Amino acid sequence: MGKQMTEMLRGTLEGIVLAILSVRPAYGYEITARLREQGFSEIAEGTVYALLVRIEQRGLVGVEKIPSEMGPPRKVYSINAQGQEYLEEFWRTWSFLAEQLEQLREEGK
């Protein structure tokens, strides 16, 4: 992944992870796998886990510990009402930015 992509993802990864959780609850590895399915193959698991800690501390997700057949219980994250509000604002902001960038691109042709 190029430096430009890394920089852009830094500002949007929180919203992307919340969007994944809006579909269904998931644990860290599942979220990482889903990101990779979406083409974000260079995102490290550690990055996702650090982000999950931050959004948990900010009260955007609920966490449930589920027993695991191997090792310690898994922390399963689900988006809560505050997280859903944040995600809706994220999508509004994303739409605005995408429209403005598209206008700039068209003007430059």
N, C-alpha and C positions, 0 to 999 in steps of 0.2 A: 504494500500500500504506500502510495506516495505521501510526501509530507503535507501536501495540500489537503488530501483526503483525511489524513490523521487530524489536522487542525479543524476541519469542518465537522468531523465526527465528534470531536471533543465537546462541541457546543450542542450536539443533537442526540447523543447516545442515551441520555436520560429519557428523553421523549420516546426514542425507539424502543427501549426496554419496557417502558410503561405501555406502549402500544402492544408489545408482545404479551404482556401480562393482562391486557384488557381482553384478550382472546380466551385465555385460561390461565389458572395459577401454574407456576413452574418453579423448579429449583435451579440453582445457578448453572449447572452443566446443561440443562435443557435449554435455558435461555441462550447460552453460548452456541449450542448446536443450531438453534433457530436462526441466530444471527448469521452463522456460517451458511445455512441454507439460503439465506437472503443475499448472499454474496459478500458479506463482511468477514471474509476468511482470515484476515490478519488480526482481528481483535483477540487479545489474550484473555484467557479465563480470569487471570488476576485483575484485569481491568473491569470485567463484569462484576466480580465479587466485591471489589472496592466500591463500585457504583451502587450495588445492592445495599451495602452498609449505609451509604450516604442517603439513599432514598428511604431506607427504613428509619434512620435518625430524623429525617425531615417529616416523617409521618405520612408518606405517600403510599405505603404498602402495609398490608398485614402479613404476619409471618406465623406459620404453623410448623411445628416440628413433627415430622412423620418418621416412624421407625424405618430403618433400612435393613435389608437382609445382610448387607456387608457394611461393617463400620458403624459410626455414630449416626444418630437420626439426621435426616435431611431437613433443611429449612426450605419450606415451600412458600413462595411469595405470591401474594394476590393483591391486585390494585384495590384500594379503598376509595371512599367518596372523595377525599381530599386529593388523592392521586388522579382520580377521574377528572376532577376540575382542572388540575394541572395539565393533564393530557389534552383536554379540550382547548385550553389556552395555547398549548404547544401547537396543535393543528391549525388554529386561527393564525398564529404567528407564522407558521410554516407556509400557509397559503398566501399570506400577504407578501412574504419575502419571495416566494416562487414567482408570483405575478410580477413583482417589481423587477426581478432579475430577468424574466422573460421579456419585459418591455425594453430593458436596457440592451439585451441581446438583439432584439429586432431592430432597434434604432441604430445599432452598430453595423448592420448588414448593408 
